[in-house]
Amino acid sequence: MSRLLPVLLVFFSLSAFAQFQVGGSLLDNCSQIDALNQAGNYAEAKEKAQLCIQGIEQQLSGEISSYFLEEIGDWTRTNLEQNQAMGITNISASYEKGSITVNVSLTNTGGGGAGLGGLLGGFAQAGLLGGGQQVTVAGIPSSLSPEGTLMVPLQGGSFLSFESYEFNTAQEAIDGMGDLINDFPVAEINATLQ
């Protein structure tokens, strides 16, 4: 029996690896959904649809992150991070000009539907997350908090924020990062999210 155990372990581990496939794209799943649905294989169609949506979200995230340019006016991007969890995508970048650092984050709630993403998107649309002075960015009514954080609600329940720990008031934020906000491609990002 002791000699048979290693053989069985190798057999079962090879069987598990046989299910692993390399190659392809999550978007490849999109073309398989209809046929599976028509064949009545709803569980597999649902799985393919979820993978398809994940692929589309990754593609959209890549397109949106391209708007976080290395140089925007006199500002230089020092880092760029992308994270995705529970249907919410976050793209964050830090921009520096002189001794000032501003963090710009886009939270894409995946269409603003139900769940946490929809709730956050709804708060951003209502201006409740900023709860401060009403301003307009790229023609979009936005909210500037008393501490200087700017919240811009975007299409589909997404929102863009500009913040820096170097500002203590809304006026300091306007004076310190107003040129970054004006030059940032907010309208283009919003159009991409439509």
N, C-alpha and C positions, 0 to 999 in steps of 0.2 A: 504493500500500500504506500509506503514512504517513497518508492521509486515512481509510482504512478501519479502522485500528487504534482510533481514538477511538470510532467507531461500534460496533465489536465489544465494546469495553470497556463501553460503556453498555448494550448488549444483554445481555451476560452478567451485569452487576451488577443489572439489572432482573429477570432470571430468578432470581437468587439471592434477591432481596427478595420475589419472589412467593410463596416458601415461608413467609415470616414472617407469623404471625397474631397479632392483638391481641385480647384479650378472653377470657372464659371463666375457669375455675378448674381447678386441678390435680385437684380432686375430680370434675370432669366426666368424667374418664377412667375412673372406677370403673364407671360404668354401661355402658361399651363393652367391658369385658373378656370377659364371658361370650359375647356374640355373636361376637366375634373368635375365641375359643377353639372355639366350636361350628362355625365356618366353617373351622377348620383353619389359621387364620392365627396361628400360635403366636408368631412373632417380634413381630408388632404387638401381640398380646395381652400379651406379656411387657413390652413397652415401656409400654403403657397401665397395666399393673399397677404398674410401678415409679413412674410419675408419680402414680398413685393413692396409693401408700404415701407418697410425698413430700408430697402434699397433706394426708394424714391426720396425718403427723408435724408439718407446719406448724400445722395446726389444734390438735393436742394441745399443741404448744409455746406457742401463744397462750393456751390455757386455763391452762396451768401458770404462765405468766408473770404472769397476773392475780393469783396468790397472793403475788407479791412486791410487797406493798402499799407505798404511799408512806409510811405511818406504821404502825409496829408498836410498841405501847406507847410508850415514851419515845424510840424510835429513828426516825430520818428517813432514807429512802432518798435517796441523792445521785446514783446513776446506775443504769441497767439496760441490760444488753447481752444479745443473743441471737445465737448462732452455730450453724451446722449444717455438718458436713462428714463424709463417709464414714459416714453413718447415725447419727452421734452428735450430739445436740443439747446445747448448753451454755447455760444461763441464769445470768447472774451479776449480782449487785447489791451495792452498797456501802451500808451503813447506818452512820449516825453518831449518837452520843449524847455531848454534851460534846466532849472531845478524843479520844474513842475511835472508831475506824473498824473495822468488821467486814465482811469479804467473805463473802457467802453465794452458793454456786454449786450449781446442780443439773445433773448430767450424766445425760442420758437416753440410754441405750445402745440404744434402739430394740428393746426386747424381750429383751435379754440373750442373743441367739442366738450364732451363731458369729462369729468375727472379733475385732477389737480391742475392740469394744463389749462383747461377751460376756465377754471376758477381764477387762476392767476391772470390769464388774458383778460377776463372780464373786469378784474380789479384795475388792470392797467388802462383798459378802455375807459373806465369810469373815473380815472385819475385818483383812485383811492390810495394807491401805493405811494404816490408822491405827496399828496395832500397839501400842496402849497400854492405858490403863485402860478397862475395860468399863463403860459407862453405859447408861441407857435414855432414849430420847427418844420421846415419844408412843407408849409401849409397844413400841418397836422397839429391840432390843439394838444398841448403837452403840459406837464406839471413839473415845476421846479420847487423842490422842498426848501424849507427855511435853512437847512444845513448845506444846500447847494447841490443836491443830487437831482439830475434831470431825467424824467421818465417820459419816453415817447411811445405811445401805443401805435402798433402797426397792424397791417392786415392779418386776418386769421387768428387774432388773439395773441399775437406776438408783441414783444416790446423791446425797446432799445433804451439802455440807461448809460448816462455819463456821470461819473463821480470821481472825486479826489478827496483824500483825507487832508489835503493842504488848504482846503477852503472851509470856512466856518459859517459863512452866510451865503444866501442866494446871490447877492450882489458880487461878492468875491468870486463866486463860481462863474458868473456871467463875464466878469472882467478877465478872469484867468483862463477860461476854456471856451469862451464864446467863439473865437476864430476856428477852433477844432470842430465845434458843433456846426458852424456855418459851412465848413468845407467838407464835412463828413457826408458820404453819399446816401443820406437818409431816404430821399425820394426813390432812388434806384433800388435800394433794399426793399422798400415798401412795395414797389412795382413787381419785384421778383416774387414776393410772398402772395401776390394776388392769384 
